Amino acid sequence: MAAYDLEEQEQLSAMKAWWEKYGNLISTVVAVIALAVLAWQAWSWYQRSQNDKATALYAEVFLAAQGGDSAKLQQAANQLTNEYPGLLQASLGALLAAKVDVDKKDTKSAKVKLAWVMEHSKEVLVKDLARLRLATLLLDDKAYDESLKQLEGGVTQEFASRFAELRGDVLLEQGKPDPARQAYKQALEKIPATVEGGTLKNIVQTKLDELGGN
């Protein structure tokens, strides 16, 4: 038994010496980890809180648009873009507010909102949708070169056919039937095999046929 007691005392002494050597370091590491966990939890809570508030504001924008309350819509949309510019809800709210502007024939305000989405949105699909709508407004204004500029560069697969079709429309308005024909052909090649794609395909094919077909 004495041997066991001696061995236990040696173990305790070794542990005490080890703790004296590394105890402060371990305590510091544990404290840092605890603070990091608390900081992460606080950040996650903050993110959820911001997301919930932005969602509530977007709901206000949507309901105001449905109810035709332009003043409330603009107020909620402005609050969204000012307070939560990095969130998806802000971009969607600006897109919806821009659509209402177009319905009211206020294309100037609509262009400003679409440009904001293009600059601030973190979602490529949303940015491409804003580009497409802005290019369409510029086409309606006969600002052909500016419209084509919005259609330049890379585009997500989901919008590739729409971009090519609109490029054809602009080129046709510019009196350039051959480049327009090529753009429509590109649009046909990029149209997805879906019900909506089938409808778009018929539209583009009609435009191509009017230019002399394939």
C-alpha positions in Angstrom: 0.0 0.0 0.0 2.9 2.3 0.8 4.2 1.9 -2.7 0.8 2.8 -4.1 0.6 5.9 -1.8 4.1 6.9 -3.0 3.2 6.5 -6.6 0.0 8.6 -6.1 2.0 11.3 -4.4 4.5 11.3 -7.3 1.6 11.6 -9.8 0.0 14.5 -7.8 3.4 16.3 -7.7 3.9 15.8 -11.4 0.4 17.2 -12.1 1.0 20.1 -9.8 4.2 20.9 -11.5 2.6 20.6 -15.0 -0.3 22.9 -14.0 2.1 25.5 -12.6 3.9 25.4 -15.9 0.9 25.4 -18.3 -2.1 26.3 -16.1 -2.1 30.0 -17.0 -1.8 29.3 -20.7 -4.7 26.8 -20.6 -6.8 29.2 -18.6 -6.2 31.9 -21.2 -7.0 29.5 -24.1 -10.2 28.4 -22.4 -11.2 32.0 -21.8 -10.5 33.0 -25.4 -12.5 30.0 -26.7 -15.4 30.9 -24.4 -15.3 34.6 -25.6 -15.2 33.4 -29.2 -18.3 31.2 -28.7 -20.1 34.0 -27.0 -19.2 36.4 -29.8 -20.3 34.0 -32.4 -23.6 33.4 -30.6 -24.1 37.2 -30.3 -23.3 37.7 -34.0 -25.7 34.9 -35.0 -28.5 36.4 -32.9 -27.8 39.9 -34.4 -27.9 38.4 -37.9 -31.2 36.7 -37.3 -32.6 39.9 -35.8 -31.5 41.9 -38.8 -32.9 39.3 -41.2 -36.3 39.3 -39.3 -36.5 43.1 -39.4 -35.7 43.2 -43.1 -38.2 40.5 -43.8 -40.9 42.5 -42.0 -40.0 45.6 -44.0 -40.2 43.7 -47.3 -43.6 42.4 -46.3 -44.6 46.1 -45.9 -43.3 46.9 -49.4 -45.2 43.9 -50.9 -48.4 44.7 -49.1 -48.2 48.4 -50.0 -47.6 47.4 -53.7 -50.6 45.1 -53.6 -52.7 47.8 -52.0 -51.6 50.6 -54.3 -50.2 52.6 -51.4 -47.2 54.3 -53.1 -46.2 56.5 -50.2 -46.0 53.6 -47.8 -44.2 51.5 -50.4 -41.5 54.1 -51.0 -41.0 54.7 -47.3 -40.6 51.0 -46.5 -38.4 50.4 -49.6 -36.1 53.4 -48.7 -35.8 52.1 -45.1 -34.9 48.7 -46.4 -32.1 50.0 -48.7 -30.8 52.4 -46.1 -30.7 50.1 -43.1 -30.2 46.7 -44.6 -28.4 47.2 -48.0 -26.5 44.0 -47.8 -29.5 41.7 -47.4 -31.5 40.1 -50.2 -34.8 41.6 -48.9 -33.4 45.1 -49.7 -32.7 44.2 -53.3 -36.0 42.5 -53.7 -37.8 45.5 -52.2 -36.0 47.9 -54.6 -36.9 45.7 -57.6 -40.6 45.7 -56.5 -40.5 49.5 -55.9 -38.9 49.9 -59.4 -41.7 47.9 -61.0 -44.3 50.1 -59.3 -42.4 53.2 -60.6 -42.6 51.8 -64.1 -46.3 51.1 -63.8 -46.7 54.8 -62.8 -44.6 55.9 -65.8 -41.8 57.2 -63.5 -39.0 55.4 -65.3 -36.4 57.9 -63.9 -37.0 56.7 -60.3 -37.1 53.1 -61.5 -33.7 53.4 -63.2 -32.2 54.7 -59.9 -33.6 51.8 -58.0 -32.4 49.2 -60.5 -28.9 50.8 -60.5 -28.9 50.5 -56.7 -29.7 46.8 -56.9 -26.9 46.3 -59.5 -24.4 48.0 -57.2 -25.4 46.6 -53.8 -26.9 43.1 -54.3 -24.8 40.1 -53.4 -26.9 37.8 -55.5 -25.8 37.4 -59.1 -29.2 36.4 -60.3 -30.8 39.5 -58.7 -28.1 41.7 -60.2 -28.8 40.2 -63.7 -32.5 40.7 -63.3 -31.9 44.4 -62.5 -29.6 44.7 -65.5 -32.2 43.2 -67.8 -34.9 45.5 -66.6 -32.7 48.5 -66.8 -31.7 47.6 -70.4 -35.3 47.2 -71.3 -36.1 50.7 -69.9 -33.2 52.2 -71.8 -34.5 50.5 -75.0 -37.9 52.1 -74.5 -36.1 55.4 -74.1 -34.3 54.7 -77.4 -31.0 54.9 -75.5 -29.7 52.0 -77.6 -26.0 52.2 -76.9 -26.6 52.4 -73.1 -29.0 49.5 -73.3 -26.4 47.4 -75.1 -23.8 48.3 -72.5 -26.0 46.8 -69.8 -26.2 43.6 -71.8 -22.4 43.2 -72.1 -20.3 40.9 -70.0 -21.1 37.6 -68.3 -24.6 36.6 -67.4 -26.0 33.7 -65.4 -27.4 30.8 -67.4 -30.9 31.5 -66.2 -30.9 34.9 -68.0 -28.7 34.2 -70.9 -31.5 33.7 -73.4 -33.3 36.8 -72.2 -30.2 38.9 -72.6 -29.6 37.6 -76.1 -33.2 38.2 -77.1 -33.1 41.8 -75.8 -29.8 42.4 -77.5 -31.5 41.4 -80.7 -34.3 43.8 -80.1 -31.9 46.7 -79.5 -29.9 45.9 -82.6 -33.0 45.6 -84.7 -34.1 49.1 -83.5 -30.7 50.4 -84.5 -31.3 49.1 -88.0 -28.9 46.2 -87.8 -30.9 43.2 -89.0 -27.9 40.8 -89.4 -26.5 41.2 -85.9 -30.0 41.1 -84.6 -30.6 37.8 -86.4 -27.4 36.4 -84.8 -28.6 37.5 -81.4 -31.9 35.8 -81.8 -30.2 32.6 -82.9 -28.1 32.8 -79.7 -31.2 33.3 -77.7 -32.8 30.2 -79.2 -29.8 28.1 -78.3 -29.8 29.2 -74.7 -33.5 28.8 -74.0 -34.1 26.1 -71.4 -36.4 23.1 -72.1 -39.2 24.2 -69.8 -42.8 25.3 -70.3 -41.8 28.9 -69.9 -38.8 28.3 -72.2 -41.2 26.9 -74.8 -43.2 30.1 -74.7 -40.1 32.2 -75.0 -38.8 30.0 -77.8 -42.0 30.7 -79.9 -41.6 34.5 -79.3 -37.9 34.5 -80.4 -38.6 32.2 -83.3 -41.3 34.6 -84.6 -38.9 37.5 -84.4 -36.3 35.5 -86.3 -38.8 34.5 -88.9 -39.7 38.1 -89.5 -36.0 38.8 -90.3 -35.9 36.1 -92.9 -35.8 32.9 -90.8 -32.7 30.8 -90.2 
